[in-house]
Amino acid sequence: MRYSFILISLLLAGCSTDPVYMKNKETGEIVKCGPYYVGLAKDFKMEGIAHQESQCIQDYKEQGFIRIPSPH
């Protein structure tokens, strides 16, 4: 049981995307898309999480957000 937890943790840690930060041009609000983890994806594939990330970014762009390097 203990080793299963460690193995799952290592799997999840190694297969994730970096967060993408978005800022609303009018309000200054900052939001984050991701990080997305392969282990939590429905089909355990990078393509699935890449689509989730792209969809998140597109949804915020449609609301007036732009991508920024970091919130700091």
JONORVEN-V827268 format. One record per pair of residues at least 24 apart in sequence whose ideal C-beta (glycine too) atoms are under 8 Angstrom apart, sorted by sequence separation. I is the first residue (numbers start at 1). J is the second residue. D is the distance in whole Angstrom. If there is no record, write none. Layout:
# JONORVEN-V827268
I,J,D
I,J,D
This chain:
# JONORVEN-V827268
15,39,7
33,57,6
12,37,5
12,38,8
11,38,8
12,39,4
33,60,7
11,39,6
12,40,7
31,60,6
8,39,7
15,46,7
17,49,6
16,49,8
17,50,7
20,53,7
31,65,7
22,57,7
17,53,6
20,56,7
29,65,8
20,57,6
22,60,4
26,64,6
30,68,7
22,61,8
24,63,7
25,64,6
32,71,8
24,64,5
25,65,7
24,65,5
25,66,6
30,71,5
23,65,6
22,65,4
23,66,6
22,66,7
22,67,6
23,68,5
21,67,7
22,68,7
20,67,6
21,68,5
21,69,7
23,71,8
21,70,6
21,71,5
